[in-house]
Amino acid sequence: MAYFPDVPSPIPFEGRDSKNPLAFKWYDKGRKVGTKTMADHLRCSVAYWHTMKGSGADMFGAPSMQRAWSNGGSPMDIARKTLDATFEFLQKLGVTYYCFHDRDIAPAGATFAESCRNLEAIAGEAKLLQKETGIRLLWGTANLFGDPIYGQGAATSPNAAVMARAAAQVKLAIDVTQMLGGENYVFWGGREGYETLLNTDIRHEQDQMARFFRMAVDYKKQIGFTGQFLIEPKPAEPSKHQYDFDAATTLGFLRAYGLTDHFKLNIEANHATLAGHTFEHELAVASAAGALGSVDANRGDLLLGWDTDQFPTDVYSATFAMMIILQQGGLGTGGLNFDAKVRRSSTDTLDLFHAHIGGMDTFARGLLIAHEIISDGVLAQHLANRYASFASGIGKDIMDGTVGLADIYQRERESQDPVLTSGRQEMLENLINSYIR
C-alpha cells in the first residue's frame, strides 16, 4: 500500500526561485560545501515518534489526526504498517537516517517478556527494510518515561525493582540498536528528576544514575557495540527539576563520576530555550568540552513555557548552529534529527513533508552561510585580535602559569591602568546580516 501517493519520489531540489511546496529550495543533497556534500554535513534524520506516531493530541485535547497506518488490526499489525509508511516517507523525502524509541516501533505487551518479543520481531523487519533501501539508523533509545512505573524516575527511581526494569529495557534497546547498525545510542532522562526535596535524596539518586550509565558502558564493551553513547539534556517537564538540566550540568555530572570518555551530548534547541539558554549557547558549551555529538533540530515558542517541538525555520539560529558544528569538524556519527511535530491543526500527511522540507532547507541555508563566513575568516580574525594580549607578555605568562598573584601584584603597582577596548558587537551583528541574503 502506498501511504503518500501524491508525493514525488524523491522530493526534488528546484532552487530558491521554485514555488513548488513539495520541492527543496536550498537543500541540494549532492552539492559540495567545502570537502563534503550537503547531505554528509547535515546527516538529516526523521524522528519516528513525532512524524509517524504523532496524533495531534496535547494536554488540552484529544488526537486530531487519523493516519492510514495508525489504525486497523492488532497492535503488531499497526506497528508493521507504521514501519512500511516510515520507509516510504524516508525514501520520498530523500533522507538516509531515522531515530526511534523502542516503544515507537513496537507496542508494549501484556508482560515485559511479550514487549521484548514484539521489539525483536519488528526490529528484524526493520533490518530487512534497511537492507532493501539503504536507509540507516542514526540512533535508538529506550522510552523510560511513558510507562506509569517510571512516574518517579527510571534510573533514579527510589524503587530498585523499577531501576532494574529500566536497565533490562535499555539492554534490549542497545541490542536492537546494534543489530540495526545504529551509529549512536541516546539516553534521555524523561523523568530523571524530582518534584520535592521532602522525599528526595539527591546524592543517592545521582549515584544511581551514574551506576546505571556505568552498567551501560560495561555492556557496550561486552557486546562490542561501536556506536557513540549520547545524553540529551532537558531542564524540566515533566519533572520540576531534572538532573540533566543543561549541557553544563550534564558535563559536570559526567566529570564528577568519571564518565566523560564514554558520552557525548545530543543537544535539542527547544530544551536549550526551556533552560533559559539559546540553542547556540548549548552547542557552544558542549563543543568547547569536546562533547557535542548530535543535534535534535527543532524550536520552541518563546511565549509558551513547554516543549512545543516546532520545526526549525529561523535562518539566524541555523547559521549560528552550523558555524559551531563546522568549526568542530562536523558531528561525527551524529546528525540533525528533526525532533519536531506538525501543529495540531496541520492534519494532512502532506504537512509532514512540508514541515521537513522547511527544516531541511533552513539548515541547508544556514550551512551555506556559515561556510561562507568561516571561509572569509572575518570572525576568526576578530577573535584573534580580541585575545591577542594573551599571545605575549603578561597574558602569556598568566596562561603559561609562570606568574602568580604576588608577581602580578608587583607588576601592576608600576603599570598604567588598562584601557577597555570595544567588543564591536553591533558591527559583528551587521556583518552576519550581510551574509544572510
Buried (B, 14 or more C-beta within 10 A) or exposed (E): EEBBEEBEEBBBBBEEEEEEEBBBBBBBBEBEBEEEBBBBBBBBBBBBBBBBBBBBEEEEEEEBBEBEBBEEEEEBEBBBBBBBBBBBBBBBBBBBBBBBBBBBBBBBBEEBEEBBBBBBBBBEBBBEBBEEEEBBBBBBBBBBBEBEBBEBBBBBBBEEEBBEBBBEBBBBBBBBBBBBEBBBBBBBBBBBBBEEEEEBEEEEBBEBBBBBBBBBBEBBEEEEBEBBBBBBBBBBBBBEBBBBBBBBBBBEBBEEBEBBEBBBBBBBBBBBBBBEBBBBBBBBBBBEBEBBBBBBBBBBEEEEEBBBBBBBEBBBBBBBBBBBBBBBEBBBBBBBBBBBBBEBEBBEBBBBBBBBBBBBBBBBBBBBBBBEBBEEEBBEEBEEEEEEBBEEEBEEBBEEEEBEEEEBEEEEEEEEEEEEEEEEEEEEEEBBEEBEE
